[in-house]
Amino acid sequence: MNKKMREIKAQIELLNDEANKLFESKDIKGAESKIAEIDDLEREYKVAERLFNNEKEELGDEVVNKAKATDKVKNFANSIRKIRNSMSEGTNTDGGYTVPEDVSTDIEHLREAKFSLQQLVSVETVSTNSGKRTYKKRSSQTGFSKVGEGETIGTKNTPKYDRISYTIGKYAGILPVANELFEDSDANIYDEITTWIADESRVTRNKLIINAINTKAKTVLTGLDDIKKVLNVTLGQAFKGTSAIVTNDDGLQYLDTLKDTDGNYLLQANPAEPMKSVLTAGATTIPVRVIPNADFASENVYTKSADATVTSGKTYYTKNSGVYTPVEEPSGNPSSQNYYEMTAVKLPFVIGDLKEGIKLFDRKRINIMTSNVAAAGELNAFEEDLTLFRAIEREDVQVRDADAFVNGYIEIKLIATA
């Protein structure tokens, strides 16, 4: 009901009261006059109602979705407030909450707003904590054999299958929130928590996918020709058409400096998606997907220093349990003191069809636990007037087809070694 309809309704009620009074006082003509006015207003109301309903139909799902979105934010914020308010300060009690499906969908959209490797791999929603999946392996087809009439037909190789198993793991993190947040708007509470969950989830899944990729031995690539060979020969026509290059900021910089013999850059904007890039070299065109260095780091290469004396401006490192630490004030003979130098950087270049190569099993459950008295690391919720949110999600990542991608790298020399 809109404003116009409410006004008409109020006039009808007023006239109806007046008609009743006239009728009780035996003024029949006066009552009939009021009834006639009511009839006119009721016809006007029906017209206004029809126009209002038409307007609602034109707006369609937009109005409904907006109302639902408002309710979703409000309900989520109220649920968070409720589980927090149910806790007793001074006692170690927690409040728990399973994130509803509509909020989970928003988290998924936020997760993909930044680069998420999940977009490039296959995702399967599962309802159990473990299971197995069977896939038919590709095999070389030899065709039918020629046989004469009445001769025995030989048997052919039967299809071969691979089986992969998954076991859902639990991944969790903690978000400290100042208690003043709960006095804020529903939207701010909603945004604070869902954005945090989404980004932590994105980084977690990126790491799991990269770990799965790294279960395959690394292949050294010396440059563009090796990239083309991977596409044309190693992956071949089975995967070339659906392949992409996945690299990081360092790898993007390397690709962005490649030129043809005429000095034209080989990395171009994708005409269909200007925010994405394609590498074009001869008959080869392949999409490039870039992950920030923070999520997909290059690998530094260290070599024992051969210097007899410290070289000014050069950074030296010591090695302890595989960790290289810069020497603040190097001195003496770097060679005899087992100093190291960073001599190269390995830029990651994963090439292939990760939809075929990697499978993410998603348990599709996000749980939030809260506490205003717990301690986590250096944080103490009670002492610092905080509420700690612990989010848990469950997933597993497995290699589905190791032949569908190449785990490559390009090594960039920084210092010439003897």
N, C-alpha and C positions, 0 to 999 in steps of 0.2 A: 504494500500500500504506500503510494507516494503522498506528497503534501496536498495536492489537489483533491485526491480521494478522501483524505482525512478531513479536509474542510467541508466537503459535501456531506460526509457522514455526520459531522457535528451539526450542520444545518438541519438535516433530516431529524435528528434526535430532538433538537430544539422545537421544530415545528410539530413533531409528534406530541411533545408535552403540552404545547399550546392547544392542539386539537382536542386532547383529552380533557383539558379544563373547560373548553367551550362546549364540549358534548355533555359534561357533567352539569353545566349551567343551563342546559336545554337550548343553547344557541346552535341549532343543527346546521343552519346555512354557514355560520362562521366556521364550524368544524369541517364542513364539506370543502370550504375554500382552502383551508389549511391542508386537507388531504390531497387536493388538486396540486398544491405547491409541492407536497411530498412526492407525488407521482412524477412531476417534472424533474425534481432533483434525483429521484431514483433512476430515471432514464439517463440523466446527465452522468450519474455515477457509473452506470453500465458502460457508457462510452469511454469514460476516463479509465475504467478498469481494463477495457479491451485494448486501449492504446498502451497502457502500462504493460500488459502481458505481451503485446507485440514487441515492445521495446526490450523486454527481458529475453524474448526468443532471439532477437537480433544480436543481443550481447552474448547469448549462448553460454558456452562453458567458461568464458572469461570471468563473468561475475561469480559463478559457482566456484571456480578454481581460486579466485582471489579470496573468497570467504573461507574456503578450506585451508588455504595457505595461512591466513590469519589465525584460524583455529589451531592449525598445526603448531605454529610458533608459540601461541599462548599455552597450549596444552603441554608442550615440551618444557617450556620455562616453568610452568606451575608444577610439573612432575619433579623437576630438578629442585625447586624450592621445597616441595613436600618432603622428599627424601632427606634433604638437608635439615629441615626443621624437626624431623622425627628423631634426629640424633640428640643425645644428651651430652652436653659439654662436661668434661671431667671423667667420662666413661668411654672405653674404647669400643664404641659401636659404629657400625657402618650402615649406610643406606645403599641399596642396589636397585638398578633400573635397566631393563632391556630396551634398547632404542627401537621405537616402532618403525615399521617398514617405510612409511612415507619420509621420515627423517633420515633413514638409512639411504634412501634414494638421493636425497639432497647431499648427503655426505659423499656418495659415489660421484655425483656431478662435480662437487668441489674438488674431489680427488683428481679428476681428470682435467680440471681447469689448468693445472700446471702439468708439465710433461710426466706422464705415467706410462711406464713400460707395459702396464696391464692392457693398454690399448692395442699393443702389438702382438700379444700372445692369446692363446685360446683360454677361455674361462668357463669353468663348469661349476654350477651350484650343486653342492652335495648336502645331504641331510644326515650323513653318518660320519663318524670320526676317522674311519679308515675304509679302504676298499681297493679294488683292482679294476683296471680297464684293459681290454684287449684290442689291439689294432692290427690290421693286415699289413704286412711288410710289402714294400715294392720289390718285385723280382724281375729279372730279365726274361722277357717272353721270347720263346724260340719258334713259335708258330707250329702249325700242324705239319706232320711228316707225311710224305707221299707213300701210299700203300697200294698194292695191287688188289684187284678184286679177289676176295676169298682169303687174303692174307690177314695175319693177326695184327691188330692195331696196338701199337705200343702205348704204355702209360706215360702220362705227362707229369711233370713236377707238380705236386699239390701246393696250394698257397701256404706261405709261412706267416706266422703271427708273432708280434711282440706283446708282452704284457707289462704294464707298469702298475706299481702300487703307490698309494698315497696314504699318508698319516697326518691328520690335521694337527697343527701345532698352535699353541696359544701365544699370542704376542700382545704385550701390554706396555703402557706408559703412564706417567703421572703428570697432570697439569695443576700447578698451584694457582689459586684464584683468590684475590683479596675479597673479603666478605662483603665489602661495599657493593660488589657486582650484583648481589641479590636484591639490592634496593633499586637497581637500574631497570630499564625497560625490558619487556619480554624479548624484543628483537636483539638487544645487545647480549643478553644471556645466551640466546639461541646461536647467534653468530660466533660468539667467543668459543663456545664448546664445539660446535659442528666444524668450524674452520680448523680448530686444533686437531680434532680426530681425523679429519680428511687429509691434512698434510702429513701427519704422523703415519697414517695408513699408506699414503702414496709412497713415502720414503721407505717404509718397511717392505712393501711389495716390490719396489724397485730393487732393493737389496736382495730379496729372495730370488727374484728372476735373474739378477746378475750372478748370484751364487750358483744357480742351476746352469747358466751359460758357461761358467768357469769350470764346471765339471768336465767339460770337453777341452782337450789339449789345445794350447794356443798355437796359431799359425802365423809366422812372420810374413809380412807383406812389405815389399820394397818400394811400392808406389802404385801408380794408376794402372800399369799393365797387369800387375798381380791382382788388383781388384777386378779387372775385366776377366782375367782367367778364372777367378773364383766363380764369377757369375756364369761365364760361358761353359766352363768345363767341370769344375768341382760340383757346383750346384746343378748346372745343366738346365735344359728346357723344362724339367719337372718343377723347378722353383724360381727360375730367373724372372718370370713374368710377375711373380708375387713377392719378390724380394725387396729389401730395403737395406740401407746402411745405417746402423745405429752407432753413434759415436758421442763424444763429449765436446765441450767448448774448445779444447785444444785441437781435437780432430777437425772441428768445423773450421778453425783458423787455417789448418793445413790444407783442407779442400778448397777453401776460399781464396787461396793464393795460386792454385793450379791454373795454367794458361795453355792454350793451344799454340801452334807455331805462328799464328797471326797475332798473338798477344791478347786473345779474347779469353775471359775467365770461363772456366768450365762449370762452375757452380752457378746455377740460375734459379730464379724464383719459379715455383710451379705455377703455370698459367691458370690452372684450375683452383689452386689454393695458394694465393700470393704470400701467405705467411709461412709457407713451407718451401723447402728447396729440393732441387733435383740436380744430380751430377750427370752431365752430358759429355760423352766422349765417343766420337764416331757414331756407331750404330747403337751404342749403349746409353740408356737413360735409366737412372735409378733414383728413387726417393731417398732423401737423407733425413734422419730423425736425430735430433740433438738433445742430450741430457746434460744438465749442468755438471760441471766438474765436481761440485760438492756431493752429488749423488752417484757419479760414475767417474771416479778419479783415474787420471793417468798414472802409470807406474814409473817411478824414478829408478834409474840404474846407477849403481855406485861401483866404483873401481878403486882398488888400493892405490894411493898416491905414490908416484915415482919421484916426487920432488925431494931434493936433498936439503933444500932450505925453504922456508915459508915464502910463498909468493904473495906480494901485497895485493889486496883486493879479491883474492880467491877464498872461497869458503871451503873449509875442511870439516870432515865429520868423523865421529867415533862410532863404532858399531858395538851394540850390546843386545844380545838375544834377538838379533835380526832387526833392531831398531837403530836408525842412523840419527845422531844428534849433532847439530853444528857445534864446533869448538869455538868458544867465545874469544879466547886469546891464544891462537895457535903459536907454537914456538918450537925451536929445535929442528930436528930432521923428520919431516912428515913421513918419509918412507919407513924409517926404523921405528917410529912411534905408532905405526899401523893406522895412520890417518887415511880417510877415504875421500874421494871427490865424486860429485854427481856428474857423470859423463854422458848420460843420455836419458831420454824420456820415451816410454812406450805409450803411444796413443791408441786407445781401444777402437777397433773397427769390427763390429759384429755384423756380418753380412749374411742375409738369407731371409727365409720365411719363418718368422718366429711363431706365427699362428700354427704352423705344422710342427715346429720344433719344440715349443714349450707349452706346458699345460699348468694353469693355476686352478687349484681346487678351492673353492670359496665356501666356507661353512655358513656364510651370510648371517652371522649373529654378532652384534656389537653390544657389549655390556658396559655400563658405567657404575662404578662404586664411588662413594664419597665419604670423606671423614673430615671432621674439624678438630680432631685430637691426635691424629696419626703423625708419625715422623717418617720422612723418606729422605735418605741421604742427609744433606745439610738443612733440609726444611723441617720445621716443626710447626704443624698447623695450629696447635693450641697457643703456643707462645707468640706466634707471628700474626695471629688473627686471620688465618687463611682457611680455605676449604680446599682439600686435595681431591682432584678427580682422577680416578684410575679407570682408563678405558682398556677393554680387552676385545680383540678380534681373533678369529681363527681361520687359518688357511694353510695350504701346502703348495709347493711348486715342484714340478718334476719335468725332466726332459722327456718329451714325447717321441721325437724323431731326431736323433743326432745328425742325420744326413741332411737335414733341412737348413742348416746354418753352419757358418764357419766362424770360429772364435779367433779373430785375427787382431794383429796390432802392427802399427808402423813405428819403427824406432827412429827418433830424431837425435842425431849426435850433437852433444853440447861441447865436448872437449875431445880432441883427437887423442886416442890412447896409443901407447907404444906397441 
